[in-house]
């Protein structure tokens, strides 16, 4: 990412109250005014980052600091308004693991549907069916529409599908719920294997423990700008010292 900026337009923006302006000083990107009216939020401001193969990087910062925007730029969801980006390799995202699920379709049908959304070919999906079914622990429920599932069951299926891929670049945004405590323990092992298989990992999280477990490098974002990059422990210490 070379001198990347991302501006998000805010349509029909009204004048902000004093309280709102005070809050914006502590959270969010930089607000750009046009003609006296605030119309754009600069979520990323002139950011340059190079991430090499083998990198395990954690994005650190307050809500609205730009962490999620960075992930979405790398994924190709957001297009930079300035600067250039080059991404080499297949990209997998874990932002909304339930995206693309059809309530009226069966579990098996959703495996195919979600698999295609993730970029798998029909052949690749067929080769992963048994693994996904076993990981979801849903058994005969896979023959039923997912509208008959509990929230936890649907999450477990979505999690099993999302972690069945072998990406070059893995992008993770915040924590992932996967159902009951017993499943969470087994899901953690699967998640560790999934994360370990990626050539490059970028994680945005508020969990220090998770960042220390998965990442070697930290990038501290503040108001859309990078304030510090370095060893994950050093960056976390500096961040917490600054924010109190």
MODA-V687473 format. One line per field, one symbol per residue. phi: phi as a letter, one per 20 degrees, with the letter a starting at -180 (. if undefined). psi: psi as a letter, one per 40 degrees, with the letter a starting at -180 (. if undefined). burial: b if it has 9 or more other C-alpha atoms within 8 Angstrom, else e. A space follows every 10 residues. Layout:
# MODA-V687473
phi = ???
psi = ???
burial = ???
This chain:
# MODA-V687473
phi = .dlfccddfd elfefefgff fffffdcnef edecmndecc defccldcbc degnfcddec qfgnfofffg fffffnfddf ebnccccdof dcdcdcfefn fdfeefgfff ffffffffnf egfffffdgf fffffflelf ffedfffeef gfffffffff ffeeecefcd dcdmfcecof fffgffffff ffffffeffb cccdbeefff fffedddcce dblndeebcr ggffffffff ffen
psi = hhfhihhhih ifhihiiddd dddddeiiah hhihfehhdi hgdhgfhhhh hiheighhhi iiheeedddd ddddeedhhi eiaiihhhii hiigcgeehe hhdeiidddd dddddddeei idddddeedd ddddddfebe eeeiieeeii dddddddddd ddeeigidhh hhhaihifai dddddddddd ddddddeidh hhhhiehddd ddddidiihh ihfeihdiha hddddddddd dde.
burial = bbbbbbbeeb eeeeeeeeee beeeeebbbb bbbeeebbbb bbbbbbbeee eeeebbbbbb bbebbbbebb bbbbbeebeb ebbbeeeeee bbebeebbee beeebbbeeb bbbbbbeeeb eeeebeebbe ebbbebebee ebebbbeebe ebbbbbbbbb bbbbeebbbb bbbbeeebbe eebbeebeeb beebbeebbb bbbbbeeeee bbeebbbbbb bbbbbbebbb bbeebbeebe eeee
